[in-house]
Amino acid sequence: VRLTHLISYSDSMEDNQTNDRKELEGDEITFKEEQVDHCSFDQWFPQFEEDTLKSKVIELSEEFINWLEEDGLLFEGEGIVSRPDELDRFDACESDWSDEDGKEEEEGGEEEEEREITAASFPELEEKITEIIKEFEGSVIPKLNWSSPKDATFMMTSGSMRCQKPEEIFLLLKSSDFISHDLSHAYEKCNPKATKTRPTKFVLVLRKWYDMKPSLEFRCFVKDSTLIGISQRDDRSYYSFLSSAKE
């Protein structure tokens, strides 16, 4: 069976998020702090760059991380997220219900608080992302230090993590619980208890898009430079043809 690509060590982190309460032989799965650090993409990628998908790493600013942690999807983009003009149109429709004097009804004597709208903008990051997308022939897959936003593909019209512009990447990152885990909970399951709650730096990883078949993706286990095991990556599906596809 053909191996489509090398699976990174960070997959164990994503699987732990998906099965957050999974137990093994009665004990909850835990990690050491240094193991979590070593699973971060920017730690292992330099050593295995020639053996995995083409990728680029961008260090993220604290401003961008703070924006990811905020509620809402307001962004100065091309209309794939909520924008101020959409809220303005809503306000215009709402005003049609005002009385003849132009005064809106007040319930319980309480006045509606003025809504402040602040749209995020990261031109330098967008420029770097655009350059990488062009270098990778127009399409990339995003992820942070450990996780990809594969739980947020419902936000994409393609139903996949394939991104062709910065706004799509931001939308996936903002909508993903996996990404939220990277930001705030990566060290929660460390035993002994971790001395930190977040990494030294957060990175955005852009990997070249390949249209790979899930049925032909495998997780490989290597010890002392020797392949000791292979398992099907998509463990929720059964592919009957694999049984007969042996070399």
Disulfide bonds with the S-S distance in Angstrom:
none
